[in-house]
């Protein structure tokens, strides 16, 4: 069974499928213990790999190389990959999709933004003319063999949001994402216009969308939830706190609890999972 088919079947199952945003191999190693699906976040990758905001700096070979490393370490996990606008050119988008499917990605998200692009929860987003985006999407859909394709719109005008969602749902895309949805009422409206097509919801801390549980999303008819940045933001907070503490202690490291603390032993044990002959599946989670 292909990775695309596995993710497609997971999405078609009961409840809302969570995919956790990862930004490097270490964050993925931690996420893999808890969830069976990962989202390769453009926000996180731009921040971690380049130290830059998510406004279009990602080079597609870097993203493909990262996904290849992820798949080698996590052969049992779903991997949904953010490819932004397909790196502008439809030919490049198709080349990237072909390469990602070959190395084992489960799916991709293709957005309708035009350059300069923005994070989906930022102000100032601009979208391509719908016909232009649909042509790019169509070519990507023709290129993929079994990869899951999520069609994403970043429209902000209320009438345009519903029109684009409806048009995207009429394509062969597997899943529809309207990014930056601002309320539960708008989730309901979008759910209605996309019909039977699976719907994805993007949750990001401090973003424009409401904070909802998986149970609440299931009740709203949402099929997939991506959590773009919990690992990145938790790492930011923890590192800032740890270094402030180190400075306050005049450079003396804190004592590590041998049972539950994170030190060289715990870190090495985590990473050894990634080279184990038999890769383990997430703890308590079926894949």
C-alpha positions in Angstrom: 0.0 0.0 0.0 1.4 3.4 -0.9 1.9 6.2 1.6 -0.7 8.3 -0.2 -3.3 5.6 0.1 -2.6 5.0 3.8 -3.1 8.7 4.5 -6.3 8.8 2.4 -7.7 5.8 4.3 -6.8 7.4 7.6 -8.6 10.6 6.6 -11.6 8.6 5.6 -11.8 6.9 8.9 -13.8 8.2 12.0 -12.8 11.4 13.7 -10.5 14.2 12.9 -7.0 13.1 11.9 -4.3 15.2 13.7 -1.0 15.9 11.9 1.7 17.5 14.1 4.0 20.2 12.7 7.7 19.3 12.8 10.6 21.5 11.8 13.7 19.4 12.2 14.7 15.8 12.9 14.7 16.3 16.7 11.2 17.7 16.8 10.1 14.9 14.6 11.7 12.3 16.9 9.6 13.6 19.8 6.4 14.0 17.8 6.8 10.5 16.4 6.4 9.1 19.9 3.0 10.6 20.4 1.3 10.8 17.0 1.2 8.7 13.8 1.1 11.7 11.5 3.4 14.7 10.9 3.0 17.9 9.0 6.2 19.4 7.5 5.4 23.0 8.3 6.7 25.7 6.0 6.6 28.1 8.9 8.7 25.8 11.1 11.1 24.9 8.3 11.8 28.5 7.3 12.4 29.4 10.9 14.7 26.4 11.7 16.6 25.9 8.5 17.0 29.6 7.4 16.2 31.6 10.5 13.7 33.5 8.4 10.0 34.2 8.5 7.6 32.2 6.4 7.4 34.6 3.5 8.8 32.6 0.6 12.5 32.0 1.3 12.3 28.2 1.2 14.2 26.5 -1.7 12.5 23.3 -2.8 15.7 21.1 -2.8 16.1 21.8 0.9 12.5 20.8 1.6 12.8 17.6 -0.5 16.0 16.7 1.3 14.4 17.2 4.7 11.4 15.0 3.8 13.8 12.3 2.6 15.5 12.3 6.0 12.2 12.1 7.7 10.9 9.2 5.7 14.1 7.3 6.4 13.7 7.6 10.1 9.9 7.3 10.3 8.7 4.7 7.8 5.4 4.2 9.6 4.2 7.8 9.8 2.0 9.9 7.6 4.0 12.9 6.2 2.0 15.8 4.8 4.3 18.4 3.2 3.7 22.1 2.9 5.0 23.2 -0.6 3.6 26.7 -0.4 2.7 27.9 -3.8 4.6 25.1 -5.5 7.7 27.4 -5.6 6.0 29.8 -8.0 6.3 27.9 -11.3 3.9 25.1 -12.2 6.7 23.1 -13.8 8.7 23.3 -10.5 5.6 22.4 -8.6 5.1 19.3 -10.6 8.8 18.4 -10.4 8.7 18.7 -6.6 5.5 16.7 -6.3 7.0 13.9 -8.4 10.2 13.9 -6.3 8.3 14.0 -3.0 6.1 11.1 -4.0 9.2 9.1 -5.1 10.9 9.5 -1.7 7.8 8.6 0.3 5.8 11.7 1.2 2.1 11.0 1.9 0.7 14.2 0.6 1.3 17.9 -0.2 -0.5 21.2 0.4 -0.6 23.6 -2.6 -1.8 27.1 -1.9 -3.2 29.9 -4.2 -1.1 32.7 -2.8 1.0 35.0 -5.1 4.3 36.5 -4.2 5.3 38.0 -1.9 3.6 35.2 0.1 2.7 35.3 3.8 2.0 32.9 6.6 -1.6 31.8 6.3 -2.5 33.6 9.5 -0.7 36.9 8.7 -2.2 40.0 7.3 -1.5 41.2 3.7 -2.1 37.9 1.9 -2.7 38.1 -1.9 -4.2 35.3 -4.0 -3.6 34.3 -7.6 -6.5 34.7 -10.1 -8.6 31.6 -9.6 -8.1 30.3 -13.2 -4.3 30.5 -12.8 -4.3 28.6 -9.5 -6.7 26.0 -10.9 -4.4 25.4 -13.8 -1.4 24.9 -11.5 -3.5 22.6 -9.3 -4.7 20.6 -12.3 -1.1 20.0 -13.5 -0.1 18.8 -10.0 -3.0 16.5 -9.9 -2.1 15.0 -13.3 1.5 14.6 -12.1 0.8 12.7 -8.8 0.3 9.0 -8.9 -1.3 8.4 -5.5 -0.1 11.3 -3.4 -2.7 13.1 -1.4 -3.2 16.6 -2.6 -4.6 19.3 -0.4 -5.9 22.4 -2.3 -5.6 25.5 -0.1 -7.0 28.9 -0.5 -5.8 32.0 1.4 -8.6 34.2 0.2 -9.8 36.8 2.7 -12.8 38.3 1.1 -15.9 36.5 2.4 -17.6 36.0 -1.0 -14.3 34.9 -2.6 -13.6 32.4 0.3 -16.8 30.5 -0.4 -16.5 30.7 -4.2 -12.9 29.4 -4.1 -13.7 26.6 -1.6 -16.5 25.5 -3.8 -14.4 25.5 -7.0 -11.5 23.7 -5.3 -14.0 21.0 -4.0 -15.1 20.5 -7.7 -11.5 19.4 -8.6 -9.8 16.0 -8.1 -8.0 17.4 -5.0 -8.4 15.0 -2.1 -8.8 17.6 0.7 -9.7 21.3 0.9 -8.1 23.9 3.2 -9.2 27.4 3.8 -6.5 29.0 5.9 -7.0 31.6 8.5 -10.6 30.7 9.2 -11.8 33.1 12.0 -14.8 31.4 13.6 -16.7 28.2 14.1 -19.5 29.7 12.0 -17.2 30.1 9.1 -16.0 26.5 9.5 -19.7 25.5 9.2 -20.2 27.6 6.1 -17.1 26.2 4.4 -18.1 22.7 5.3 -21.4 23.2 3.6 -20.0 24.5 0.3 -17.3 21.8 -0.1 -19.9 19.1 0.1 -18.6 15.6 0.7 -15.0 16.6 0.1 -12.7 16.1 3.1 -11.9 19.4 5.0 -8.7 20.4 6.7 -8.3 22.9 9.5 -5.0 24.6 10.4 -4.4 25.4 14.1 -1.5 27.7 15.0 -0.9 29.3 18.4 -1.6 33.1 18.3 -3.2 32.7 14.8 -6.5 33.9 13.5 -8.5 30.7 14.0 -10.3 29.5 17.1 -8.7 26.9 19.4 -10.7 23.8 19.1 -10.4 20.2 20.3 -10.4 17.2 18.0 -13.8 16.3 19.3 -15.1 19.7 18.5 -13.6 19.6 15.0 -15.1 16.2 14.4 -18.6 17.5 15.4 -18.0 20.3 12.8 -17.2 17.8 10.1 -13.5 18.6 9.9 -11.6 15.6 8.6 -7.9 16.7 9.2 -6.3 19.1 11.6 -2.7 20.3 11.2 -0.9 21.7 14.2 1.8 23.8 12.5 3.9 25.1 15.3 3.4 23.5 18.8 6.9 21.9 18.7 8.6 25.1 17.4 6.9 27.4 19.9 7.5 25.0 22.8 11.2 24.8 21.9 11.4 28.6 21.7 9.9 29.0 25.1 11.9 26.2 26.7 15.2 27.3 25.3 14.7 30.9 26.3 13.7 29.8 29.8 16.7 27.4 30.1 19.2 30.0 29.0 17.8 32.7 31.2 18.2 30.2 34.1 21.7 29.3 33.1 22.7 33.0 33.0 21.0 33.5 36.4 22.9 30.5 37.9 26.3 31.9 36.7 26.6 29.1 34.2 25.9 26.2 36.5 23.8 23.6 34.8 20.7 22.4 36.6 20.6 18.9 38.2 19.0 16.3 35.9 16.4 14.1 37.4 17.6 10.6 36.5 14.1 9.2 36.2 12.3 11.9 34.2 14.8 14.6 33.3 16.3 15.3 29.9 20.0 14.8 29.7 22.5 13.0 27.5 20.9 9.6 28.3 17.3 10.5 27.5 18.4 12.4 24.4 20.5 9.5 23.1 17.7 7.0 23.8 15.3 9.1 21.8 17.6 9.3 18.8 18.6 5.7 18.9 15.0 4.9 17.9 15.7 6.5 14.5 18.4 4.0 13.6 16.8 0.9 15.1 16.5 -2.1 12.8 12.8 -2.3 13.6 11.4 1.2 13.6 8.8 1.6 16.4 5.3 2.9 15.8 3.9 5.7 18.0 3.1 4.8 21.6 -0.5 3.6 21.9 -1.4 4.8 18.4 -2.3 2.6 15.4 -1.0 3.5 12.0 
